[in-house]
């Protein structure tokens, strides 16, 4: 029973890590796009 609980905890931790990594990648991408739009706006592109 203890081994099963440890396996479940490891799987959940792995899924949480993958989820956080995916969210972080998305956030960094969004930040890069926002910075690029801000710079373009400052230089008079829009």
Secondary structure as GFF3:
##gff-version 3
##sequence-region A 1 46
A	DSSP	alpha_helix	2	42	.	.	.	ID=ss1
###
